[in-house]
Amino acid sequence: MTDSHSNEMPEIVASPCVSICALDGDDVCVGCFRTGGEISYWGRMDSAQQREVLRRCHLRINGELAACLMGEQA
């Protein structure tokens, strides 16, 4: 019996960056809708955290409030 996890590659979550990098007054990028903290830590997040950031970006795009994930990680 083999360990199915030993040959698995880590899941890659594509960055939502669209190269329109400007933070608004709420510290949210007007291009990708991530907060400054989420942008800074993106490369150090695991795939579950990255997917959660993307979920929050969709909320922000729709005008809903979504707290920065990094504030919850402290």
C-alpha positions as CSV (number, residue, x, y, z in Angstrom):
1,M,0.0,0.0,0.0
2,T,1.4,3.4,-0.9
3,D,0.9,6.7,0.8
4,S,-1.3,8.7,-1.7
5,H,-0.2,12.0,-0.1
6,S,3.6,11.5,-0.8
7,N,3.2,12.1,-4.6
8,E,0.7,14.9,-4.5
9,M,1.8,18.3,-5.6
10,P,0.6,21.2,-3.5
11,E,-2.6,22.8,-5.0
12,I,-1.8,26.1,-6.7
13,V,-4.3,28.9,-6.4
14,A,-3.9,31.6,-9.0
15,S,-3.3,35.1,-7.8
16,P,-6.2,37.4,-8.6
17,C,-3.8,40.2,-9.4
18,V,-4.8,42.1,-12.6
19,S,-1.8,44.5,-12.5
20,I,-4.0,47.4,-11.4
21,C,-2.3,47.9,-8.1
22,A,-3.8,50.8,-6.1
23,L,-5.2,50.6,-2.6
24,D,-8.3,52.7,-1.8
25,G,-9.1,54.4,1.5
26,D,-10.2,51.1,3.0
27,D,-6.9,49.4,2.1
28,V,-8.5,47.3,-0.6
29,C,-6.9,47.0,-4.0
30,V,-9.1,48.5,-6.8
31,G,-7.9,45.8,-9.2
32,C,-8.1,42.5,-7.3
33,F,-10.1,43.5,-4.2
34,R,-7.6,42.0,-1.8
35,T,-6.5,44.1,1.2
36,G,-2.9,45.3,1.6
37,G,-2.3,42.6,4.2
38,E,-3.7,39.8,2.0
39,I,-1.5,40.9,-0.9
40,S,1.6,41.0,1.3
41,Y,1.0,37.5,2.7
42,W,-0.4,35.8,-0.4
43,G,2.8,33.8,-1.2
44,R,3.0,32.6,2.4
45,M,-0.6,31.4,2.7
46,D,-1.6,27.8,2.2
47,S,-4.2,27.1,-0.5
48,A,-7.1,27.1,1.9
49,Q,-6.2,30.6,3.1
50,Q,-5.8,31.7,-0.5
51,R,-9.3,30.3,-1.4
52,E,-10.7,32.2,1.6
53,V,-9.2,35.4,0.4
54,L,-10.7,34.8,-3.0
55,R,-14.1,34.3,-1.4
56,R,-13.7,37.6,0.4
57,C,-12.7,39.3,-2.8
58,H,-15.9,38.2,-4.4
59,L,-17.9,39.6,-1.5
60,R,-16.0,42.9,-1.8
61,I,-16.6,43.1,-5.5
62,N,-20.3,42.8,-4.8
63,G,-20.1,45.7,-2.3
64,E,-20.3,43.5,0.8
65,L,-18.1,44.0,3.8
66,A,-15.4,41.4,4.2
67,A,-12.7,41.8,6.9
68,C,-9.0,41.2,6.0
69,L,-8.1,37.6,6.6
70,M,-4.7,38.7,8.0
71,G,-6.4,40.5,10.9
72,E,-7.9,37.1,11.9
73,Q,-4.5,35.3,11.8
74,A,-2.9,37.3,14.6
